Amino acid sequence: MTRLINYKYLFFFTVAFYCFVLTQFGFENFDTGYIPSFSWRIVNGQAVYEDFIYKGPPVTLYFHAFFLKILPETGQFLLIRMLCYLMFALQVYLLVSAFYKLYDLGRLDKWGVMTVGFIVSLLNFSPFPWPTTDGLLFAVIAFWLVCKYEKAGFFTLFAIACFAMSSALTKQSFYLVPAFFGFWILIRYGWKAAAFFCSQVLLLVAIYVCWILSITDWQNFIHQTTGQTPLIYLYYSGIHNYTFLPISWLAGLLVFLSLAAFLYLRSTKQKWQVLPAMFRWIAIAVLTIACVCFFFDARLASRIAFDAAVFAAAYAFFKNLDWKAATPVWVILGIAWSCSISLGYDYPILFATGILLAFLVSVPINSNPKYYLWLGSPICLVAFAYNVRPYRDANIFTLQSSLDGVSPKLKFIKTNKEYQEKHLELKALVDQYGKNFIVAPSLPMAHYLFNTQSKLPCDWIIETEIDQQNQRILKLAADKGNYVFLEKSFLNHEEYVQDNLAEFSSIGVFIHDKFQKVAETKHFIIYHSLKANERLP
């Protein structure tokens, strides 16, 4: 049966379908415009941290500013979406190719693995620019370079350092990526290569710090990029989400298991080497649970599959005690773990390809490809079916409302009728009130769409994006030269907005209560400066 399928063609057909068909559909109001809004500022000469607020490292912003600069205006966002899919496909291709250079995966077709990895990793994740997908791409390029060269020279090590640092500077959760590669280089190439790699990383860090200091002061940079979330969140997103236990229960469980293992070995008079063999069966059992769970909650299943891969990697290491064979797997699992440390999409599903490969090389289940086909086909169908409803949008078969009339950049993009009306209404307001407009609290892509520049240091005016600079933002918004378009959907507690509106956007609430209302449309209330008897906080 498998001989009837040319997986190479299937992979390219799948990527082409995503690029030419799925890119047209869906246009939600929040995340879609997040990175483009920052990159658009950079295209217009603004400097990160100094001219606008950003809570993460800047590589993604400048990376995508390059594409905004060179791509034609007409249909630009469709082209951006195509590029996002293509770059994700490149990441999958390089990762699978790298693993096949290091390990023997039997008769398992690498193009089939790529196809499964691409479909399962994406689900219905929208192809907009995003730090996590960029961080994965740069980390995988570094991974591919290490796998490609059995001996590493100056330029190879420098290139690995550059891509590892690029990954680290997409978001804070990837800060450990250079350390992962430093350890792997030590194991693969020796201490001299590791020392040189570390020196290159430190040089790049120094250059980065000097560049930051050339555009802003250190305190401003640190304030914006740290302290946005409490440290305990690292435990919840990085450990609790994989163990499903409170920290006290987890500690108790570890103590119990350690004591049970000790008593078992003592009573049976066996050595500790018998314990890792159990990891194989635990890994298979946990992966089975993940596969079943996938049909009900694919994102949750990715966390369970990660647990299975950890047990599998532990089994393979203790069985063979081979650092060279084990380290690449641990690097991949480290990258997968890093991509799940997030305020929003806190799942390792975007790196499902890595999790799958880590398991396959650690615990080969069966060398006959037909078993993988029987398992992979329904999982791929379920994952692909997620695209029936694009990210935060309606059913794809109802998305027939074109956004061509909003901006040339949105040519060929289709969304639901309500979103179309809202954006057309916004365009009419911009035409009526001029370029000095502010959209509150969401629609961060507004200024990118209309080729204007925001008067505020942020485009998404919500609590997690303003660096506690409420007074500065309100002072600028209250300038009599500006008009504020406040979304009614925010006041009506649209999806993802908390019951307490101020917890989502205290600035939006203040504008609604204290600014002078001048007009109202179906989707917006227009405000102009403060009311006569009101004062800024």
Secondary structure, DSSP 8 states (H G I E B T S, - for coil): -GGG--HHHHHHHHHHHHHHTGGGB---SSGGGHHHHHHHHHHTT--BTTTB--SS-SHHHHHHHHHHHHS-STTHHHHHHHHHHHHHHHHHHHHHHHHHHHS--TT--HHHHHHHHHHHHHTT---S--HHHHHHHHHHHHHHHHHH-SS--HHHHHHHHHHHHHHHTT-GGGTTHHHHHHHHHHHHH-HHHHHHHHHHHHHHHHHHHHHHHHHS-HHHHHHHHSSSS-THHHHIIIIIHHH-S-HHHHHHHHHHHHHHHHHHHHHHT--GGGSHHHHHHHHHHHHHHHHHHHTT-HHHHHHHHHHHHHHHHHHHHHHH--HHHHHHHHHHHHHHHHHT--SS--SGGGGHHHHHHHHHHHS---S-HHHHHHHHHHHHHHHHHGGGS-TTS--GGG--EE-TTT-GGGTT-EE-HHHHHHHHHHHHHHHHH-S-EEEESS-TTHHHHTT---SSS-SS-SGGGSTT-HHHHHHHHTSTT-EEEEEHHHHTT-TT--SSHHHHHHHHHHHHHHEEEEEE-SSEEEEEEE-TT----
